[in-house]
Amino acid sequence: MYEKDTIQLYNTLKEISHKKIGPWQHSALENWKKEYFFKELNEVNIANFRRHPISKGTLNFPDIPIQKDSLHFYNISTIQRVKGLKLILWMLYKLNHCYKFKLPDLSDNLIGNPICYKIWNICITEFSMRMYYYKERIKQFFVNTKLSHILEIGGGFGGLCNSLMSDNKLSIKTYVLIDLPENLILSYYYLKNLGYNIKFILSEENIIDVVNRKLDKNERVIIFLSPWMFSGLDILDIKFELFINIMSFQHMTMDNIIYYFDTIRKLEIPFLYLVNRDLNRYPIYDNYTITWKEKWLFSQNPSLGHLECLLRKNE
Ligand SMILES: C[S@@+](CC[C@H](N)C(=O)[O-])C[C@H]1O[C@@H](n2cnc3c(N)ncnc32)[C@H](O)[C@@H]1O
């Protein structure tokens, strides 16, 4: 469902984004998306986006097929399937050292037609394990602190947003998601199919609309904010408790990071959860102190230096 709406949203975003040149621009590494989506976005590819290169960069092996056009699991070679299973089992082992879980806690949904590994008939993916891990980590940080409003930049296709919004031990009310136009499209398809209430702020008119209509007190909502509207976020007057960025700042230019951090500072968000390479490159340390830091749990190549950390705003 929602394939047509997703294409329509893409056309709108594409048109507006052309007029909004600024520091939020695609980095060299993300530039391919602009041409590629224009050529490849159609109803079949959206419905199968988790096996199609339109989701490249947001999924890791073995979730993304190595061969081109592998829309069917059995087009994937035995070697690839065995290697994939080995990785899934290694991740299960790592996860088991951190959290007590039952296999159904790790199960993925079928939106975007993912490549699943069935373990006791439960569909498990590299993606579903990562999302489970981040969610549990965040829950652990907020066990004694209220968590209702979250801001995330670079959410891929909305996986962590879904994990946190759907956890019944949390009661997230507002989740604001900022991403490049192409990833907002994938997030829209994924989260809309999961039944979420989504509002858009893609232009100045939308922001006024959302402010004027005031959100119903009990309304749970995901707000899609285009990157060029980011500095307008303070108008919404949302008191975020947490900002999240996972494997996304590391792809951005310094201009882009500064553009985002200028607003993050103004919003006075008490906690930042970051998982990235080169964390000390970011202009955050005057205002925040690292309260927890570890090597990323699923790091297979320590020389890449992926770190996870929680930062707390200085008094
Ligand atoms: C490697 S993916 C990580 C996705 C997800 N956080 C995860 O861990 O699976 C990088 C994400 O950062 C986003 N991103 C890259 N440059 C961006 C920019 N300038 N503004 C907003 N998002 C950006 C990408 O579109 C993508 O969603």
The ligand as a Gaussian input file, in Angstrom:
#p B3LYP/6-31G(d) Opt

LIG

0 1
 C       24.188000       4.926000       6.847000
 S       22.582000       5.591000       6.881000
 C       22.175000       5.258000       8.575000
 C       20.713000       5.009000       8.754000
 C       20.286000       4.610000      10.172000
 N       20.587000       5.649000      11.128000
 C       20.932000       3.299000      10.565000
 O       21.796000       3.305000      11.439000
 O       20.543000       2.263000      10.002000
 C       22.883000       7.344000       6.862000
 C       21.635000       8.202000       6.975000
 O       22.014000       9.575000       7.074000
 C       21.243000      10.319000       6.161000
 N       21.926000      11.552000       5.746000
 C       23.058000      11.680000       5.031000
 N       23.317000      12.978000       4.793000
 C       22.325000      13.687000       5.379000
 C       22.029000      15.073000       5.471000
 N       22.801000      15.967000       4.918000
 N       20.934000      15.444000       6.168000
 C       20.122000      14.508000       6.733000
 N       20.346000      13.186000       6.660000
 C       21.432000      12.780000       5.996000
 C       21.058000       9.336000       4.997000
 O       20.057000       9.746000       4.112000
 C       20.731000       8.075000       5.767000
 O       19.393000       8.032000       6.176000

